[in-house]
Amino acid sequence: MTEPILEVTGLTKEFPIGGGFGRRKETLVAVGDVSFSVLPGEVLGLVGESGSGKSATARCVMRLIEPTRGTVRFAGEDLLALRGPGCAGYGVACRWSSRTRTPHWTPG
C-alpha cells in the first residue's frame, strides 16, 4: 500500500480575541480538528464558504502560521517538529483560485 505524501491529523488553529480592559478574553477557532491525507500524485482542493478556515488550514500546513495543535507529516517527517533551516525546501505550494479568473470552469 502506498503511504501518504502529506498527512494532516487533528489540525487546530485558535486565535485569541478580545480581552481588553474589563472584557473576557475569548478564543476564535479558525480551524477545528481537521484531518486529511494526500497520496503521491493526488491533488487536494479545500472548498468551503468564506471564513470557513480554508486559508488558515493551508497556512498551518505550510507553517506560515503555527497551529495550536495537531500533526503535519510530509514524506513521513513531522513538519511541526522541524526548526531552523530544516523547515525550508519541501516544495509545498498553495494556489488560491477564483471563479473570476476562470469563469468557464466550475468545480464539481
RARALIN-V554792 format. One line per field, one symbol per residue. psi: psi as a letter, one per 40 degrees, with the letter a starting at -180 (. if undefined). burial: # if it has 9 or more other ideal C-beta (glycine too) atoms within 8 Angstrom, else .. A space follows every 50 residues. Layout:
psi->???
burial->???
//
This chain:
psi->hhiidhhhhfhhhihhiaeaheihhihhhdhhfhhiihiheihhhhhiih eeeddddddddefdihidiiihhhfehhdeeiiadedieefhihhhiidd dgeehhi.
burial->...#####.#####.#..............#..#...#............ ..##.######.#...#..#####....##.#.................. ........
//
